[in-house]
């Protein structure tokens, strides 16, 4: 039920920890979060200590503004959320421009060095049992 779905969503944030890292990469995501990273990250953002809302009805949304300047030029294709030491990937998914329907949406996919990238939409929805 809803209690399990909320706990699933909330546990993801707990597992990744405070000051987790959001990394943007070109291309499609690897086969699973356990797989090695793809080509070098275009940008790395230190997420706020409390980076997601509390889950409600099995849905959890980003808190605050998530914005980072690109370190490398390229086209963003996927993201990975890792712990603060970058040792473990806890979540990954596709990235599209706002309204594109990706797992995460940003204001710009094609980025230049130093260009600000802002996450405009990111929610987690627990599966229905």
WOUR-V64111 format. One record per residue. N is the residue number from 1. RES is the residue in one letter. D_LAST is the distance of its C-alpha to the last C-alpha in Angstrom with 2 decimals. Layout:
n = [N & N]
res = [RES & RES]
d_last = [D_LAST & D_LAST]
//
This chain:
n = [1 & 2 & 3 & 4 & 5 & 6 & 7 & 8 & 9 & 10 & 11 & 12 & 13 & 14 & 15 & 16 & 17 & 18 & 19 & 20 & 21 & 22 & 23 & 24 & 25 & 26 & 27 & 28 & 29 & 30 & 31 & 32 & 33 & 34 & 35 & 36 & 37 & 38 & 39 & 40 & 41 & 42 & 43 & 44 & 45 & 46 & 47 & 48 & 49 & 50 & 51 & 52 & 53 & 54 & 55 & 56 & 57 & 58 & 59 & 60 & 61 & 62 & 63 & 64 & 65 & 66 & 67 & 68 & 69 & 70 & 71 & 72 & 73 & 74 & 75 & 76 & 77 & 78 & 79 & 80 & 81 & 82 & 83 & 84 & 85 & 86 & 87 & 88 & 89 & 90 & 91 & 92 & 93 & 94 & 95 & 96 & 97 & 98 & 99 & 100 & 101 & 102 & 103 & 104 & 105 & 106 & 107 & 108 & 109 & 110 & 111 & 112 & 113 & 114 & 115 & 116 & 117 & 118 & 119 & 120 & 121 & 122 & 123 & 124 & 125 & 126 & 127 & 128 & 129]
res = [X & X & X & X & X & X & X & X & X & X & X & X & X & X & X & X & X & X & X & X & X & X & X & X & X & X & X & X & X & X & X & X & X & X & X & X & X & X & X & X & X & X & X & X & X & X & X & X & X & X & X & X & X & X & X & X & X & X & X & X & X & X & X & X & X & X & X & X & X & X & X & X & X & X & X & X & X & X & X & X & X & X & X & X & X & X & X & X & X & X & X & X & X & X & X & X & X & X & X & X & X & X & X & X & X & X & X & X & X & X & X & X & X & X & X & X & X & X & X & X & X & X & X & X & X & X & X & X & X]
d_last = [7.11 & 9.46 & 11.27 & 8.84 & 8.27 & 12.07 & 12.90 & 11.36 & 13.48 & 16.41 & 16.59 & 17.27 & 20.35 & 21.43 & 21.26 & 23.28 & 25.61 & 28.26 & 30.31 & 27.86 & 29.24 & 28.19 & 29.97 & 30.62 & 31.55 & 32.96 & 31.31 & 27.87 & 25.51 & 25.83 & 23.53 & 21.39 & 21.93 & 23.70 & 26.23 & 29.57 & 30.26 & 31.78 & 35.13 & 36.27 & 34.55 & 36.05 & 35.21 & 33.74 & 32.73 & 32.47 & 29.67 & 30.42 & 29.78 & 27.04 & 25.68 & 22.44 & 21.82 & 19.73 & 16.15 & 15.85 & 12.88 & 10.96 & 14.08 & 16.99 & 20.37 & 23.52 & 26.28 & 29.90 & 31.70 & 30.81 & 33.99 & 35.80 & 38.90 & 38.61 & 40.50 & 40.72 & 41.12 & 38.68 & 35.77 & 32.40 & 29.68 & 26.92 & 26.13 & 25.18 & 24.51 & 26.19 & 27.36 & 30.85 & 32.67 & 31.01 & 30.28 & 26.50 & 24.35 & 21.02 & 19.91 & 21.49 & 21.38 & 23.70 & 26.26 & 27.93 & 30.47 & 29.43 & 28.02 & 27.36 & 23.56 & 23.16 & 20.51 & 23.44 & 26.44 & 30.00 & 33.34 & 34.97 & 34.00 & 37.57 & 38.93 & 42.33 & 43.28 & 43.18 & 41.26 & 38.76 & 35.14 & 32.96 & 29.18 & 28.71 & 24.94 & 22.06 & 18.62 & 15.36 & 12.12 & 8.91 & 6.25 & 3.81 & 0.00]
//
